[in-house]
Structures are given as structure tokens and as C-alpha cells.
Amino acid sequence: MSKAIAILAVAALLPAASYAANPEAGREKAAQVCAACHGPEGNKPSTPDQPILAGQHYDYLVKALKDYKSGQRTNPIMKGFAAALSQKDIEDIAAWFASRKSALHEQR
């Protein structure tokens, strides 16, 4: 019985550990890397073919950046920017943009 409780206790901690991103660090990194094309809060893309990042799902942003970095998703500009990002940078940037309000949908 105590083994089952220990397993449940560890499992309860895993989701919190996987979302240990720092949105403020993401804001600083996004200002250096993302703001020129997507706007400082991710709401003002510089051209219509660039997406609004504000309010996007954290997991989606992490996956997209990782896919750009690995080449699984192709865009020469994004590949260049993503190549310089660490896993922590990716998580922090995703947390920053996910925390921003977006005019595209109603925030819950």
C-alpha cells in the first residue's frame, strides 16, 4: 500500500515539474528574438503570413519551436531563430506568449 502511495505522490508532482517555465524570462528572450516579426506581446505580426502568437496554447508553441529547430517544420527564418534557442528558452517563450491576451478569441 505504501508503494502505491509513493507512486501516486511522484505522479502528482510530474505535471508541475513539466511546466516549470518562466514567462518573464520568456518575455525577455521574445523581445530579442520574436518581437520584430510577431510584436512584443505576439499580437502584431509584421506581415499577414506571420501568425499571432498571443494566447496560443503553451504545448503547441513548444512543439512548433522544437519542430522548427529540428527541421521537422520548414521555414528558413524560423529555423534560424529556433536553432539558437535552448529547451528552457523554448519553454519560457511559449509560457510568455501563452499568457498574453489575444484578440483572436475570448480568454477563459
Secondary structure, 3 states (H helix, E strand, C coil): CHHHHHHHHHHHHHHHHHCCCCHHHHHHHHHHHCHHHHCCCCCCCCCCCCCCCCCCCHHHHHHHHHHHHHCCCCCHHHHHHHHCCCHHHHHHHHHHHHHCCCCCCCCC
